[in-house]
Amino acid sequence: MSEEKVKEVSKEETRKELAKKINAKINDLNDVEKTEHLIIDNKAEFEIDKVTYRVRKANYKEGEEVRQQRHVKKIELLEHPKYKLRDELIRLYRRNGKDIKEMERIIKSFPSKIESIQERLATTTAPKDIDLLEDEIKKLEERQLELILEKNECLECCIENQITDYANLYTIYLVTEKKVDEKWVKAFKSYEEFLENDEVIIQGSTYLSLLIYRREIKE
């Protein structure tokens, strides 16, 4: 494998790892709720290695830049034989014995099953029956999560997910600023420099997701 190919694969693996870390941080709702008081005027500040950073909502111009970058990335990935569209990947897995569609159908069936048991639990008074029902709910929730994680892992390399991960990272790059001499300036000179700063990416994504979440709740 050529040196350029090695670098390309390494960069893609780095993006995947970052995406996983970002998703894990965003999904930790308790941490998000604890940091909500740090959001002021649609901006959120955080400190790393004695440097103060902040993220803010993207403006229209930045939103357009992200959309353009998405188009560029989509064309790049479509032309690359290494990547496949979601439906192509699903068909490939099916030919190899893994039915993603069936997995999705099973995942969707869990909420109604859990709700049915919860209704029985609400009218149950015997301690032994309560323990059994609670244990049944726990097992269903664990199995649901296992299938969701398995499905996500199978499809994480599809073109649609790669584009979404890239757009999310590029957005964070555009809206992350740092304080220099009491002034806010762009945190990174280039997207490549930005990718070298995992902790800034993880923290920035957490606060930015909270900004978006708060806006959606208000709307």
N, CA, C and O of each residue as an XYZ file, in Angstrom:
876
protein
N       0.855     -1.200      0.000
C       0.000      0.000      0.000
C       0.883      1.241      0.000
O       1.829      1.326      0.784
N       0.583      2.213     -0.878
C       1.403      3.418     -0.974
C       1.259      4.265      0.270
O       0.323      4.095      1.050
N       2.219      5.199      0.451
C       2.201      6.082      1.619
C       0.946      6.941      1.628
O       0.367      7.184      2.687
N       0.513      7.410      0.434
C      -0.699      8.241      0.345
C      -1.926      7.446      0.762
O      -2.805      7.970      1.446
N      -1.991      6.171      0.350
C      -3.122      5.323      0.724
C      -3.156      5.107      2.229
O      -4.220      5.144      2.847
N      -1.970      4.878      2.820
C      -1.876      4.674      4.265
C      -2.378      5.905      4.997
O      -3.129      5.784      5.965
N      -1.970      7.104      4.544
C      -2.413      8.351      5.167
C      -3.914      8.528      5.039
O      -4.578      8.976      5.974
N      -4.449      8.171      3.867
C      -5.893      8.329      3.616
C      -6.689      7.424      4.551
O      -7.663      7.863      5.163
N      -6.277      6.159      4.663
C      -6.965      5.218      5.553
C      -6.856      5.685      6.986
O      -7.828      5.637      7.740
N      -5.650      6.144      7.367
C      -5.442      6.618      8.735
C      -6.346      7.796      9.054
O      -6.899      7.870     10.151
N      -6.505      8.720      8.111
C      -7.352      9.896      8.315
C      -8.814      9.485      8.478
O      -9.518     10.028      9.330
N      -9.278      8.525      7.662
C     -10.654      8.074      7.754
C     -10.909      7.366      9.084
O     -11.971      7.535      9.684
N      -9.935      6.571      9.548
C     -10.091      5.888     10.833
C     -10.148      6.895     11.962
O     -10.900      6.723     12.921
N      -9.342      7.962     11.845
C      -9.362      9.014     12.862
C     -10.733      9.662     12.915
O     -11.260      9.910     13.999
N     -11.317      9.938     11.755
C     -12.645     10.553     11.704
C     -13.689      9.638     12.337
O     -14.582     10.107     13.044
N     -13.577      8.335     12.086
C     -14.527      7.384     12.673
C     -14.426      7.387     14.194
O     -15.439      7.396     14.894
N     -13.192      7.378     14.698
C     -13.002      7.376     16.145
C     -13.542      8.656     16.765
O     -14.164      8.627     17.827
N     -13.300      9.786     16.093
C     -13.822     11.059     16.588
C     -15.339     11.046     16.612
O     -15.960     11.517     17.564
N     -15.928     10.503     15.559
C     -17.394     10.447     15.493
C     -17.954      9.625     16.643
O     -18.971      9.988     17.234
N     -17.288      8.511     16.963
C     -17.743      7.663     18.064
C     -17.645      8.402     19.396
O     -18.554      8.336     20.223
N     -16.517      9.114     19.592
C     -16.331      9.861     20.841
C     -17.364     10.979     20.965
O     -17.911     11.224     22.040
N     -17.617     11.646     19.850
C     -18.599     12.737     19.853
C     -19.984     12.203     20.190
O     -20.689     12.767     21.026
N     -20.368     11.113     19.535
C     -21.693     10.542     19.797
C     -21.835     10.091     21.241
O     -22.888     10.266     21.856
N     -20.762      9.506     21.781
C     -20.812      9.057     23.178
C     -20.987     10.238     24.115
O     -21.739     10.166     25.086
N     -20.280     11.336     23.814
C     -20.373     12.526     24.669
C     -21.746     13.173     24.561
O     -22.335     13.567     25.568
N     -22.250     13.280     23.348
C     -23.562     13.896     23.146
C     -24.661     13.076     23.824
O     -25.603     13.628     24.393
N     -24.526     11.760     23.752
C     -25.556     10.899     24.336
C     -25.534     10.871     25.854
O     -26.462     10.365     26.486
N     -24.476     11.414     26.439
C     -24.415     11.469     27.895
C     -25.215     12.683     28.364
O     -24.641     13.731     28.661
N     -26.524     12.542     28.431
C     -27.414     13.669     28.706
C     -27.185     14.278     30.075
O     -27.425     15.470     30.267
N     -26.730     13.490     31.025
C     -26.488     14.032     32.355
C     -25.405     15.089     32.316
O     -25.529     16.135     32.953
N     -24.336     14.821     31.565
C     -23.268     15.807     31.438
C     -23.777     17.060     30.742
O     -23.441     18.176     31.139
N     -24.580     16.880     29.714
C     -25.121     18.015     28.965
C     -25.966     18.893     29.870
O     -25.852     20.118     29.842
N     -26.811     18.265     30.670
C     -27.673     19.038     31.562
C     -26.851     19.812     32.586
O     -27.216     20.926     32.963
N     -25.743     19.227     33.038
C     -24.905     19.889     34.025
C     -24.205     21.114     33.436
O     -23.880     22.052     34.164
N     -23.973     21.110     32.119
C     -23.257     22.222     31.487
C     -24.187     23.277     30.910
O     -23.721     24.281     30.371
N     -25.492     23.068     31.013
C     -26.453     23.965     30.369
C     -26.330     25.399     30.882
O     -26.565     26.347     30.132
N     -25.960     25.564     32.164
C     -25.875     26.914     32.730
C     -24.731     27.720     32.128
O     -24.662     28.933     32.328
N     -23.827     27.065     31.390
C     -22.702     27.769     30.785
C     -23.066     28.410     29.447
O     -22.255     29.130     28.864
N     -24.268     28.156     28.965
C     -24.692     28.719     27.681
C     -25.305     30.099     27.886
O     -26.284     30.263     28.614
N     -24.706     31.080     27.229
C     -25.183     32.459     27.326
C     -25.257     33.044     25.922
O     -24.292     32.971     25.161
N     -26.404     33.623     25.580
C     -26.573     34.295     24.296
C     -26.209     33.371     23.128
O     -25.506     33.777     22.203
N     -26.691     32.136     23.178
C     -26.440     31.144     22.128
C     -24.968     30.872     21.873
O     -24.566     30.547     20.756
N     -24.174     31.007     22.917
C     -22.753     30.677     22.857
C     -22.402     29.903     24.117
O     -23.014     30.095     25.167
N     -21.396     29.014     24.003
C     -20.979     28.237     25.169
C     -19.453     28.236     25.258
O     -18.766     27.945     24.279
N     -18.943     28.558     26.418
C     -17.500     28.607     26.645
C     -17.017     27.375     27.387
O     -17.747     26.798     28.193
N     -15.784     26.976     27.113
C     -15.139     25.888     27.846
C     -13.622     26.116     27.796
O     -13.118     26.842     26.938
N     -12.914     25.488     28.723
C     -11.471     25.708     28.832
C     -10.717     24.388     28.702
O     -11.086     23.383     29.310
N      -9.653     24.407     27.898
C      -8.785     23.246     27.723
C      -7.338     23.725     27.743
O      -6.952     24.599     26.968
N      -6.550     23.148     28.631
C      -5.130     23.514     28.749
C      -4.931     25.021     28.880
O      -4.052     25.606     28.247
N      -5.774     25.640     29.724
C      -5.698     27.062     30.040
C      -6.032     27.980     28.857
O      -5.762     29.180     28.893
N      -6.621     27.394     27.814
C      -7.094     28.195     26.672
C      -8.619     28.180     26.716
O      -9.231     27.120     26.842
N      -9.235     29.369     26.611
C     -10.693     29.469     26.640
C     -11.240     29.429     25.213
O     -10.867     30.230     24.356
N     -12.127     28.477     24.993
C     -12.776     28.325     23.687
C     -14.269     28.611     23.835
O     -14.805     28.642     24.943
N     -14.917     28.817     22.708
C     -16.377     28.875     22.716
C     -16.901     28.386     21.379
O     -16.219     28.468     20.357
N     -18.127     27.874     21.403
C     -18.823     27.535     20.164
C     -20.099     28.359     20.120
O     -20.633     28.763     21.153
N     -20.570     28.596     18.924
C     -21.791     29.380     18.740
C     -22.575     28.761     17.588
O     -22.068     27.892     16.879
N     -23.798     29.207     17.408
C     -24.584     28.716     16.295
C     -24.006     29.248     14.982
O     -23.548     30.389     14.909
N     -24.034     28.415     13.960
C     -23.514     28.832     12.651
C     -24.416     29.896     12.041
O     -25.638     29.840     12.178
N     -23.803     30.867     11.364
C     -24.592     31.868     10.655
C     -24.932     31.348      9.254
O     -24.529     30.247      8.881
N     -25.670     32.142      8.489
C     -26.128     31.688      7.175
C     -24.954     31.366      6.248
O     -24.965     30.347      5.558
N     -23.950     32.232      6.234
C     -22.792     32.030      5.355
C     -22.075     30.726      5.699
O     -21.674     29.976      4.809
N     -21.920     30.468      6.980
C     -21.257     29.233      7.412
C     -22.100     28.014      7.073
O     -21.570     26.966      6.703
N     -23.421     28.155      7.201
C     -24.307     27.062      6.824
C     -24.183     26.712      5.354
O     -24.199     25.539      4.980
N     -24.057     27.740      4.521
C     -23.882     27.520      3.081
C     -22.547     26.837      2.801
O     -22.457     25.969      1.933
N     -21.512     27.233      3.539
C     -20.190     26.619      3.355
C     -20.242     25.136      3.717
O     -19.659     24.303      3.024
N     -20.939     24.812      4.799
C     -21.078     23.409      5.195
C     -21.814     22.626      4.117
O     -21.424     21.504      3.793
N     -22.885     23.210      3.553
C     -23.642     22.528      2.499
C     -22.755     22.279      1.268
O     -22.823     21.215      0.651
N     -21.931     23.264      0.922
C     -21.023     23.085     -0.207
C     -20.011     21.979      0.063
O     -19.701     21.172     -0.814
N     -19.505     21.957      1.287
C     -18.543     20.925      1.664
C     -19.184     19.538      1.638
O     -18.538     18.553      1.282
N     -20.467     19.471      2.022
C     -21.179     18.194      1.958
C     -21.238     17.676      0.518
O     -21.022     16.491      0.263
N     -21.536     18.587     -0.420
C     -21.617     18.196     -1.829
C     -20.258     17.697     -2.334
O     -20.174     16.690     -3.037
N     -19.210     18.414     -1.964
C     -17.860     18.031     -2.383
C     -17.503     16.658     -1.823
O     -16.980     15.803     -2.537
N     -17.789     16.458     -0.545
C     -17.490     15.179      0.096
C     -18.306     14.045     -0.519
O     -17.797     12.938     -0.698
N     -19.569     14.317     -0.844
C     -20.422     13.281     -1.449
C     -19.855     12.826     -2.784
O     -19.773     11.628     -3.055
N     -19.465     13.783     -3.615
C     -18.894     13.439     -4.925
C     -17.602     12.649     -4.745
O     -17.354     11.667     -5.445
N     -16.784     13.096     -3.794
C     -15.510     12.417     -3.516
C     -15.732     10.962     -3.107
O     -15.029     10.068     -3.577
N     -16.703     10.730     -2.239
C     -16.962      9.377     -1.752
C     -17.626      8.502     -2.813
O     -17.337      7.310     -2.911
N     -18.524      9.105     -3.613
C     -19.189      8.340     -4.669
C     -18.185      7.855     -5.715
O     -18.371      6.800     -6.322
N     -17.120      8.631     -5.920
C     -16.112      8.260     -6.909
C     -15.096      7.271     -6.350
O     -14.275      6.733     -7.094
N     -15.148      7.031     -5.041
C     -14.176      6.153     -4.395
C     -14.757      4.741     -4.280
O     -15.821      4.567     -3.685
N     -14.081      3.730     -4.837
C     -14.611      2.356     -4.791
C     -14.673      1.764     -3.384
O     -15.340      0.753     -3.165
N     -13.995      2.376     -2.450
C     -13.959      1.861     -1.079
C     -15.297      2.028     -0.361
O     -15.617      1.252      0.540
N     -16.086      3.042     -0.756
C     -17.312      3.372     -0.033
C     -18.565      2.962     -0.800
O     -18.579      2.919     -2.030
N     -19.620      2.661     -0.036
C     -20.888      2.267     -0.635
C     -22.023      3.063     -0.010
O     -21.944      3.492      1.141
N     -23.094      3.255     -0.801
C     -24.295      3.886     -0.270
C     -24.960      2.934      0.726
O     -24.699      1.731      0.720
N     -25.816      3.487      1.573
C     -26.451      2.702      2.634
C     -27.182      1.474      2.079
O     -27.010      0.366      2.588
N     -27.993      1.669      1.042
C     -28.760      0.557      0.483
C     -27.846     -0.505     -0.135
O     -28.131     -1.700     -0.051
N     -26.756     -0.068     -0.752
C     -25.796     -1.017     -1.319
C     -25.147     -1.845     -0.220
O     -24.941     -3.049     -0.371
N     -24.832     -1.191      0.874
C     -24.203     -1.876      2.005
C     -25.174     -2.878      2.640
O     -24.783     -3.980      3.027
N     -26.439     -2.478      2.739
C     -27.462     -3.371      3.293
C     -27.591     -4.628      2.426
O     -27.694     -5.738      2.947
N     -27.585     -4.446      1.086
C     -27.674     -5.608      0.186
C     -26.444     -6.491      0.314
O     -26.548     -7.716      0.255
N     -25.273     -5.870      0.491
C     -24.029     -6.633      0.652
C     -24.079     -7.483      1.921
O     -23.704     -8.655      1.906
N     -24.541     -6.890      3.008
C     -24.651     -7.642      4.264
C     -25.642     -8.793      4.124
O     -25.414     -9.890      4.635
N     -26.736     -8.530      3.429
C     -27.761     -9.573      3.272
C     -27.208    -10.762      2.500
O     -27.497    -11.910      2.835
N     -26.408    -10.490      1.461
C     -25.797    -11.581      0.700
C     -24.845    -12.397      1.554
O     -24.569    -13.561      1.265
N     -24.343    -11.763      2.620
C     -23.399    -12.446      3.501
C     -24.052    -12.918      4.806
O     -23.366    -13.237      5.777
N     -25.392    -12.957      4.808
C     -26.095    -13.579      5.914
C     -26.552    -12.671      7.030
O     -27.060    -13.166      8.036
N     -26.396    -11.356      6.901
C     -26.853    -10.429      7.942
C     -27.933     -9.534      7.355
O     -27.675     -8.775      6.421
N     -29.149     -9.620      7.903
C     -30.304     -8.879      7.384
C     -30.520     -7.607      8.208
O     -31.125     -7.649      9.279
N     -30.025     -6.484      7.704
C     -30.137     -5.205      8.417
C     -31.587     -4.747      8.495
O     -32.011     -4.189      9.507
N     -32.349     -4.980      7.428
C     -33.767     -4.582      7.424
C     -34.537     -5.313      8.523
O     -35.356     -4.715      9.221
N     -34.268     -6.602      8.668
C     -34.926     -7.378      9.718
C     -34.488     -6.891     11.095
O     -35.283     -6.848     12.034
N     -33.224     -6.528     11.199
C     -32.702     -5.989     12.448
C     -33.432     -4.694     12.816
O     -33.767     -4.471     13.980
N     -33.676     -3.844     11.813
C     -34.396     -2.590     12.041
C     -35.840     -2.858     12.455
O     -36.391     -2.166     13.312
N     -36.448     -3.880     11.829
C     -37.826     -4.229     12.178
C     -37.916     -4.672     13.640
O     -38.846     -4.295     14.353
N     -36.946     -5.470     14.078
C     -36.927     -5.952     15.464
C     -36.704     -4.789     16.429
O     -37.340     -4.716     17.480
N     -35.799     -3.882     16.064
C     -35.522     -2.713     16.913
C     -36.785     -1.890     17.123
O     -37.066     -1.435     18.232
N     -37.548     -1.704     16.039
C     -38.780     -0.909     16.115
C     -39.861     -1.596     16.949
O     -40.784     -0.939     17.431
N     -39.750     -2.901     17.119
C     -40.776     -3.634     17.868
C     -40.585     -3.533     19.382
O     -41.514     -3.806     20.142
N     -39.405     -3.148     19.818
C     -39.114     -3.120     21.258
C     -39.960     -2.123     22.058
O     -40.463     -2.481     23.123
N     -40.134     -0.875     21.578
C     -40.912      0.085     22.382
C     -42.297     -0.409     22.773
O     -42.706     -0.238     23.921
N     -43.036     -1.026     21.833
C     -44.379     -1.499     22.158
C     -44.323     -2.658     23.152
O     -45.187     -2.770     24.023
N     -43.318     -3.513     23.028
C     -43.161     -4.622     23.971
C     -42.878     -4.096     25.379
O     -43.461     -4.551     26.363
N     -41.972     -3.132     25.443
C     -41.615     -2.551     26.738
C     -42.801     -1.825     27.351
O     -43.060     -1.942     28.549
N     -43.522     -1.074     26.522
C     -44.701     -0.338     27.003
C     -45.759     -1.290     27.551
O     -46.400     -0.989     28.558
N     -45.948     -2.430     26.900
C     -46.927     -3.411     27.343
C     -46.567     -3.949     28.733
O     -47.436     -4.106     29.591
N     -45.296     -4.224     28.938
C     -44.854     -4.732     30.242
C     -44.962     -3.640     31.306
O     -45.301     -3.918     32.456
N     -44.674     -2.407     30.918
C     -44.782     -1.291     31.864
C     -46.233     -1.109     32.327
O     -46.487     -0.781     33.486
N     -47.166     -1.325     31.419
C     -48.587     -1.229     31.781
C     -48.958     -2.318     32.790
O     -49.711     -2.071     33.733
N     -48.425     -3.515     32.582
C     -48.668     -4.604     33.541
C     -48.014     -4.281     34.875
O     -48.564     -4.566     35.939
N     -46.840     -3.685     34.801
C     -46.098     -3.336     36.019
C     -46.858     -2.312     36.851
O     -46.826     -2.352     38.081
N     -47.539     -1.395     36.173
C     -48.269     -0.331     36.872
C     -49.431     -0.859     37.698
O     -49.873     -0.211     38.646
N     -49.923     -2.031     37.337
C     -51.068     -2.596     38.073
C     -50.671     -3.783     38.948
O     -51.526     -4.462     39.517
N     -49.371     -4.023     39.048
C     -48.890     -5.158     39.843
C     -48.441     -4.694     41.225
O     -47.773     -3.669     41.360
N     -48.811     -5.452     42.239
C     -48.443     -5.084     43.614
C     -47.536     -6.112     44.284
O     -46.836     -5.790     45.244
N     -47.547     -7.343     43.784
C     -46.721     -8.396     44.397
C     -45.241     -8.129     44.125
O     -44.852     -8.010     42.963
N     -44.409     -8.034     45.157
C     -42.977     -7.742     44.983
C     -42.270     -8.689     44.024
O     -41.442     -8.253     43.223
N     -42.586     -9.988     44.095
C     -41.937    -10.958     43.220
C     -42.268    -10.686     41.755
O     -41.394    -10.743     40.890
N     -43.544    -10.388     41.488
C     -43.974    -10.089     40.110
C     -43.350     -8.792     39.609
O     -42.981     -8.684     38.440
N     -43.236     -7.815     40.492
C     -42.615     -6.540     40.129
C     -41.166     -6.753     39.707
O     -40.713     -6.204     38.703
N     -40.443     -7.562     40.491
C     -39.039     -7.847     40.164
C     -38.912     -8.547     38.821
O     -38.022     -8.234     38.030
N     -39.813     -9.501     38.565
C     -39.772    -10.243     37.299
C     -40.040     -9.328     36.107
O     -39.358     -9.417     35.086
N     -41.034     -8.446     36.239
C     -41.387     -7.538     35.149
C     -40.285     -6.518     34.904
O     -39.960     -6.204     33.759
N     -39.714     -6.006     35.988
C     -38.619     -5.045     35.849
C     -37.406     -5.689     35.191
O     -36.724     -5.065     34.379
N     -37.147     -6.935     35.545
C     -36.040     -7.668     34.937
C     -36.301     -7.909     33.454
O     -35.382     -7.836     32.639
N     -37.559     -8.198     33.104
C     -37.927     -8.417     31.702
C     -37.738     -7.138     30.887
O     -37.250     -7.185     29.758
N     -38.124     -5.995     31.459
C     -37.941     -4.705     30.786
C     -36.455     -4.421     30.576
O     -36.036     -3.987     29.503
N     -35.665     -4.676     31.625
C     -34.224     -4.435     31.543
C     -33.586     -5.263     30.434
O     -32.749     -4.765     29.682
N     -33.987     -6.537     30.337
C     -33.428     -7.416     29.297
C     -33.814     -6.936     27.898
O     -33.001     -6.981     26.974
N     -35.049     -6.481     27.748
C     -35.494     -5.973     26.446
C     -34.726     -4.712     26.061
O     -34.317     -4.555     24.911
N     -34.534     -3.818     27.026
C     -33.802     -2.582     26.761
C     -32.347     -2.876     26.400
O     -31.784     -2.239     25.510
N     -31.750     -3.827     27.079
C     -30.364     -4.198     26.787
C     -30.242     -4.807     25.395
O     -29.301     -4.510     24.659
N     -31.204     -5.664     25.040
C     -31.175     -6.291     23.715
C     -31.404     -5.253     22.624
O     -30.764     -5.298     21.573
N     -32.317     -4.320     22.875
C     -32.570     -3.246     21.915
C     -31.297     -2.437     21.673
O     -30.952     -2.141     20.529
N     -30.604     -2.085     22.750
C     -29.374     -1.313     22.626
C     -28.303     -2.100     21.879
O     -27.577     -1.536     21.060
N     -28.202     -3.400     22.156
C     -27.223     -4.250     21.466
C     -27.462     -4.231     19.957
O     -26.525     -4.094     19.171
N     -28.724     -4.369     19.565
C     -29.055     -4.385     18.141
C     -28.815     -3.032     17.481
O     -28.349     -2.962     16.343
N     -29.136     -1.956     18.202
C     -28.900     -0.609     17.666
C     -27.408     -0.391     17.433
O     -27.002      0.119     16.389
N     -26.598     -0.780     18.413
C     -25.147     -0.615     18.287
C     -24.596     -1.482     17.160
O     -23.718     -1.052     16.413
N     -25.115     -2.705     17.040
C     -24.669     -3.598     15.973
C     -25.025     -3.029     14.605
O     -24.204     -3.029     13.688
N     -26.256     -2.543     14.479
C     -26.694     -1.968     13.201
C     -25.868     -0.731     12.849
O     -25.437     -0.568     11.708
N     -25.652      0.141     13.841
C     -24.869      1.356     13.606
C     -23.440      1.026     13.190
O     -22.866      1.683     12.321
N     -22.878      0.006     13.819
C     -21.507     -0.394     13.476
C     -21.440     -0.927     12.051
O     -20.478     -0.670     11.327
N     -22.465     -1.670     11.657
C     -22.502     -2.210     10.291
C     -22.586     -1.101      9.244
O     -22.000     -1.203      8.166
N     -23.325     -0.038      9.578
C     -23.598      1.003      8.581
C     -22.744      2.263      8.740
O     -22.902      3.222      7.985
N     -21.832      2.259      9.730
C     -21.081      3.480      9.991
C     -20.203      3.921      8.819
O     -19.886      5.104      8.692
N     -19.811      2.975      7.963
C     -18.937      3.336      6.845
C     -19.699      3.660      5.568
O     -19.075      3.925      4.541
N     -21.040      3.648      5.601
C     -21.781      3.989      4.388
C     -21.582      5.472      4.055
O     -21.272      6.280      4.930
N     -21.762      5.807      2.803
C     -21.500      7.165      2.339
C     -22.326      8.198      3.084
O     -21.816      9.258      3.446
N     -23.613      7.893      3.319
C     -24.486      8.851      4.004
C     -23.948      9.195      5.398
O     -23.948     10.360      5.796
N     -23.493      8.180      6.136
C     -22.973      8.427      7.476
C     -21.642      9.157      7.438
O     -21.372     10.015      8.279
N     -20.810      8.816      6.458
C     -19.524      9.501      6.322
C     -19.731     10.992      6.047
O     -19.010     11.836      6.580
N     -20.720     11.305      5.214
C     -21.019     12.702      4.891
C     -21.525     13.444      6.124
O     -21.119     14.575      6.389
N     -22.419     12.793      6.878
C     -22.961     13.419      8.091
C     -21.864     13.679      9.113
O     -21.798     14.761      9.696
N     -20.998     12.686      9.332
C     -19.890     12.859     10.281
C     -18.978     13.999      9.854
O     -18.554     14.812     10.676
N     -18.679     14.050      8.550
C     -17.807     15.103      8.030
C     -18.450     16.480      8.196
O     -17.789     17.428      8.620
N     -19.744     16.591      7.860
C     -20.445     17.875      7.980
C     -20.496     18.340      9.432
O     -20.350     19.530      9.710
N     -20.703     17.402     10.360
C     -20.726     17.760     11.773
C     -19.375     18.297     12.230
O     -19.298     19.313     12.919
N     -18.320     17.605     11.838
C     -16.968     18.052     12.211
C     -16.643     19.406     11.574
O     -16.060     20.281     12.215
N     -17.023     19.562     10.318
C     -16.717     20.821      9.628
C     -17.480     21.990     10.256
O     -16.959     23.102     10.344
N     -18.708     21.735     10.690
C     -19.485     22.771     11.367
C     -18.800     23.202     12.659
O     -18.677     24.394     12.942
N     -18.356     22.214     13.443
C     -17.666     22.531     14.701
C     -16.403     23.345     14.414
O     -16.094     24.302     15.125
N     -15.687     22.959     13.377
C     -14.485     23.710     12.976
C     -14.822     25.177     12.695
O     -14.088     26.070     13.119
N     -15.919     25.429     11.988
C     -16.273     26.797     11.610
C     -16.712     27.653     12.794
O     -16.438     28.853     12.826
N     -17.389     27.047     13.767
C     -18.001     27.849     14.835
C     -17.204     27.841     16.142
O     -17.660     28.379     17.151
N     -16.025     27.238     16.126
C     -15.193     27.221     17.335
C     -14.228     28.404     17.316
O     -13.484     28.610     16.358
N     -14.264     29.168     18.394
C     -13.388     30.328     18.533
C     -12.595     30.214     19.830
O     -12.961     29.452     20.725
N     -11.503     30.978     19.928
C     -10.743     31.008     21.174
C     -10.451     32.452     21.561
O     -10.423     33.343     20.712
N     -10.235     32.670     22.857
C     -10.009     34.019     23.358
C      -8.515     34.323     23.360
O      -7.717     33.613     23.973
N      -8.157     35.399     22.656
C      -6.768     35.864     22.598
C      -6.754     37.341     22.929
O      -7.343     38.147     22.209
N      -6.080     37.705     24.028
C      -6.038     39.112     24.468
C      -7.444     39.698     24.577
O      -7.716     40.797     24.092
N      -8.320     38.949     25.217
C      -9.710     39.377     25.464
C     -10.536     39.547     24.192
O     -11.605     40.157     24.220
N     -10.039     39.004     23.072
C     -10.806     39.047     21.828
C     -11.042     37.615     21.338
O     -10.209     36.728     21.523
N     -12.203     37.422     20.709
C     -12.518     36.107     20.166
C     -12.064     36.021     18.713
O     -12.443     36.843     17.879
N     -11.243     35.007     18.425
C     -10.728     34.805     17.064
C     -10.980     33.357     16.655
O     -11.245     32.499     17.498
N     -10.895     33.097     15.356
C     -11.081     31.736     14.863
C     -10.056     30.827     15.531
O      -8.871     31.156     15.578
N     -10.504     29.692     16.047
C      -9.627     28.832     16.845
C      -8.547     28.146     16.022
O      -7.441     27.923     16.516
N      -8.854     27.807     14.773
C      -7.901     27.044     13.968
C      -7.766     27.642     12.572
O      -8.738     28.107     11.976
N      -6.547     27.618     12.075
C      -6.281     28.216     10.764
C      -6.788     27.339      9.626
O      -7.081     27.839      8.540
N      -6.892     26.044      9.864
C      -7.335     25.132      8.812
C      -8.104     23.958      9.421
O      -8.008     23.687     10.618
N      -8.858     23.278      8.583
C      -9.619     22.105      9.026
C      -8.666     20.999      9.480
O      -8.956     20.272     10.431
N      -7.523     20.876      8.791
C      -6.528     19.866      9.143
C      -5.971     20.120     10.543
O      -5.787     19.184     11.321
N      -5.702     21.389     10.862
C      -5.210     21.727     12.204
C      -6.276     21.403     13.250
O      -5.966     20.895     14.327
N      -7.514     21.699     12.926
C      -8.633     21.415     13.817
C      -8.707     19.931     14.164
O      -8.963     19.579     15.316
N      -8.484     19.046     13.168
C      -8.587     17.606     13.383
C      -7.509     17.073     14.315
O      -7.613     15.946     14.799
N      -6.481     17.866     14.571
C      -5.407     17.445     15.473
C      -5.783     17.646     16.934
O      -5.027     17.248     17.820
N      -6.934     18.256     17.204
C      -7.314     18.638     18.572
C      -8.571     17.894     19.015
O      -9.669     18.450     19.021
N      -8.391     16.636     19.383
C      -9.523     15.777     19.742
C     -10.368     16.340     20.882
O     -11.596     16.331     20.805
N      -9.720     16.826     21.933
C     -10.472     17.277     23.102
C     -11.324     18.490     22.778
O     -12.449     18.604     23.265
N     -10.803     19.400     21.959
C     -11.585     20.562     21.544
C     -12.797     20.097     20.725
O     -13.901     20.616     20.890
N     -12.584     19.131     19.858
C     -13.669     18.613     19.033
C     -14.761     17.992     19.901
O     -15.948     18.249     19.701
N     -14.350     17.179     20.857
C     -15.323     16.490     21.707
C     -16.101     17.480     22.567
O     -17.328     17.416     22.646
N     -15.377     18.397     23.213
C     -16.047     19.390     24.053
C     -16.921     20.313     23.211
O     -18.059     20.610     23.575
N     -16.375     20.767     22.076
C     -17.131     21.669     21.210
C     -18.391     21.039     20.687
O     -19.433     21.691     20.614
N     -18.312     19.763     20.318
C     -19.496     19.071     19.798
C     -20.571     18.931     20.860
O     -21.762     19.014     20.563
N     -20.145     18.716     22.106
C     -21.109     18.576     23.199
C     -21.895     19.854     23.400
O     -23.123     19.830     23.483
N     -21.186     20.973     23.479
C     -21.850     22.256     23.702
C     -22.680     22.667     22.497
O     -23.774     23.211     22.651
N     -22.163     22.410     21.291
C     -22.915     22.775     20.095
C     -24.201     21.962     20.001
O     -25.245     22.491     19.618
N     -24.129     20.681     20.349
C     -25.341     19.856     20.327
C     -26.358     20.369     21.331
O     -27.563     20.309     21.086
N     -25.877     20.873     22.457
C     -26.787     21.422     23.461
C     -27.440     22.707     22.958
O     -28.620     22.947     23.215
N     -26.680     23.531     22.244
C     -27.253     24.743     21.660
C     -28.386     24.385     20.697
O     -29.452     24.999     20.718
N     -28.135     23.385     19.858
C     -29.138     22.961     18.879
C     -30.335     22.353     19.591
O     -31.481     22.616     19.224
N     -30.072     21.542     20.605
C     -31.148     20.898     21.371
C     -32.038     21.940     22.037
O     -33.263     21.832     21.998
N     -31.424     22.940     22.645
C     -32.196     23.992     23.309
C     -33.066     24.740     22.307
O     -34.215     25.070     22.601
N     -32.514     25.008     21.116
C     -33.274     25.726     20.089
C     -34.468     24.912     19.638
O     -35.560     25.453     19.465
N     -34.267     23.579     19.441
C     -35.370     22.720     18.996
C     -36.464     22.636     20.043
O     -37.649     22.606     19.709
N     -36.071     22.598     21.315
C     -37.062     22.529     22.393
C     -37.909     23.797     22.409
O     -39.127     23.737     22.579
N     -37.248     24.963     22.226
C     -37.965     26.231     22.239
C     -38.908     26.348     21.059
O     -39.998     26.907     21.176
N     -38.478     25.812     19.909
C     -39.313     25.893     18.713
C     -40.478     24.918     18.787
O     -41.287     24.851     17.861
